[in-house]
């Protein structure tokens, strides 16, 4: 690490940061509706985004700063196992293609803003909808915290994070500023802000990756050398486990883990509240389908990005904190000005998802906790106001998380978050296709999956600590696999068994407010825009 | 493209399963078979431009699965147009 502050890089970084700040505030005027004071406008950008805006928004949303730092960091730490991110992002798009258009249609028809809105309408159960909303909020908070960790990593390498000796206020001041700016424009512009900033973020990210994947191998003597050196580094013994540190391909014992991690993560990705928010903000069913054919460009980029982990090894980057490996590689390899560009890409890459995540969590709070349980007669204006305040609260929560707790806590919770989100699959995805499940059975399955997943994750040692591993033995199969997927299987079994029992004893079923045709409706169909429920009636539907 | 959307019968748009739809389903299922069978690609050789097989093969599948999704998209879109009677963007 170069001593002190890297002035040129810092200047470039600040320049881009200011530019997106201005954009963030200006975004409130972008495609503004007559009456902007409701959740459809603030929380879903007027449900008006076409294919390309949705592409940038979803790309900016899912491929976060944390992803950029964590995926190569995982490769840097252990090799092949970290590459599961690629099959993971391959598999999520066929899944998205199958179920999200249905969620879009039914949400559009009934004015649902969150996935829990749908579950309440489908199963007539506020309890189930509350359970899913809490799961979503709980899983999103640490994710926002991790975005701030991403910014922190960049600031650290830039040398403005302050040394050990500086007091906490000076040390965290840059992060506080970044955070304040983010909170302010999210508050004023809603989902339009991250949608607009996503253009800059993605452009920067693509430029940086393409340059990195060409320039760094040239400096390191080509991929042959890189992989030879990386293989050598992996062969070294990990002092904690006494086994080799990593491998260039997954061994026979690791294949179940690799496959189940990819599948489980793929199933969870688009059920995160921030994914749902971005999907519902698009203006048509086929916008989503078209996006499944262009979003894989990001997966390709992710694969290239993963290669940076090997380059960091080959370049002999030595960092105590693995998360710093890639920022450090950039600083070692690139000229200062381009380091600034690269860091801006990571920094802005954190702002976009953090904004969307806080909006998504705020929507969940407003619709499924505040309106359902505290103030059922809230007007659309009132909802928007509550959501704006909630988005601030969520971000403050994430900030406190980052500043007061160890980084590993955020990472552990994010890992648990993935396991938790997977437990919403039976109600959400199942509910999109069938009404056979009983609402109480879904609640029981959810509780079983959450409990089992959390307990197993806690009891499993990871590579660096004695808790919060993500793979353990799968009962009956006897191979190591992703805990989230095992918990999901348990969840499904409980749901099916409980449904059979509950139906046999004729437990009261909730009222289904949806019709089969709602799931295939598209914008422009008769009744789709006009038939908004009372919650959003009186406000323009957003087209 | 220009004909007005038909009023669907209330609550009863029966799903119609056709051969092309099954093909679309297969297109969407193939990546799962390919990616979850980790044993089929967990090896180092043949390397491509110095990148071990394990890595370039999976990245190749990003492209293959995208192509398959495009096929599924075209099929499903055609199917929906035919069966809902109206063009919707």
Contacts between the chains, C-beta under 8 A, distances in Angstrom:
chain1	res1	chain2	res2	distance
A	80	B	42	7.5
A	80	B	54	6.2
A	83	B	54	7.3
A	83	B	55	6.5
A	83	B	58	6.8
A	86	B	58	4.8
A	86	B	59	6.6
A	86	B	62	6.9
A	87	B	35	4.0
A	87	B	36	7.8
A	87	B	58	6.0
A	87	B	61	7.5
A	89	B	62	7.7
A	90	B	31	5.6
A	90	B	35	5.7
A	90	B	58	7.6
A	90	B	61	5.7
A	90	B	62	5.7
A	90	B	65	5.0
A	91	B	31	6.1
A	91	B	32	6.2
A	91	B	35	5.9
A	93	B	65	7.0
A	93	B	66	7.8
A	93	B	69	5.8
A	94	B	28	4.0
A	94	B	29	7.3
A	94	B	31	5.9
A	94	B	32	7.2
A	94	B	65	7.1
A	94	B	68	7.9
A	94	B	69	6.4
A	94	B	72	7.8
A	97	B	28	6.0
A	97	B	69	6.1
A	97	B	72	6.4
A	97	B	73	7.4
A	98	B	28	6.5
A	222	B	50	5.6
A	223	B	49	5.8
A	223	B	50	3.0
A	223	B	51	5.2
A	224	B	47	7.8
A	224	B	50	3.8
A	225	B	50	7.6
A	226	B	50	7.1
A	227	B	47	7.8
A	227	B	50	6.2
A	227	B	51	7.0
A	227	B	52	6.1
A	248	B	44	6.1
A	248	B	52	5.7
A	248	B	54	7.0
A	249	B	42	4.7
A	249	B	43	5.9
A	249	B	44	5.9
A	249	B	52	6.8
A	249	B	54	4.6
A	250	B	38	6.0
A	250	B	42	4.7
A	250	B	54	7.5
A	251	B	42	7.7
A	252	B	39	7.6
A	255	B	38	3.9
A	255	B	39	5.8
A	255	B	42	6.4
A	256	B	38	8.0
A	258	B	38	5.0
A	258	B	42	7.9
A	259	B	35	7.4
A	259	B	36	4.5
A	259	B	37	7.8
A	259	B	38	5.1
A	262	B	35	6.3
A	262	B	36	7.3
A	263	B	32	7.6
A	263	B	36	6.3
A	284	B	88	7.1
A	284	B	89	5.5
A	285	B	88	7.7
A	286	B	77	6.6
A	286	B	88	7.7
A	286	B	89	6.7
A	289	B	73	5.2
A	289	B	76	6.9
A	289	B	77	7.4
A	290	B	73	6.9
A	292	B	69	5.4
A	292	B	73	7.4
A	293	B	66	6.1
A	293	B	69	5.0
A	293	B	70	4.9
A	293	B	73	5.7
A	296	B	62	5.3
A	296	B	63	7.8
A	296	B	65	6.9
A	296	B	66	4.4
A	296	B	69	7.6
A	299	B	62	4.8
A	300	B	59	6.4
A	300	B	62	4.9
A	300	B	63	7.4
A	303	B	55	7.2
A	303	B	58	6.9
A	303	B	59	4.3
A	303	B	62	6.5
A	304	B	59	7.8
A	306	B	55	7.7
A	307	B	51	7.6
A	307	B	55	7.4
A	515	B	10	7.5
A	515	B	11	4.2
A	516	B	11	5.9
A	516	B	12	7.1
A	516	B	13	6.4
A	517	B	8	5.5
A	517	B	10	7.6
A	517	B	11	5.8
A	517	B	12	7.3
A	517	B	13	4.6
A	520	B	13	6.2
A	520	B	80	7.6
A	520	B	84	7.4
A	522	B	84	7.9
A	522	B	88	4.3
A	523	B	88	6.7
A	523	B	89	7.3
A	524	B	5	6.8
A	524	B	86	7.8
A	524	B	88	4.8
A	524	B	89	7.2
A	525	B	5	6.0
A	525	B	8	7.9
A	525	B	84	8.0
A	525	B	86	7.9
A	525	B	88	6.7
A	526	B	5	6.6
A	526	B	7	6.0
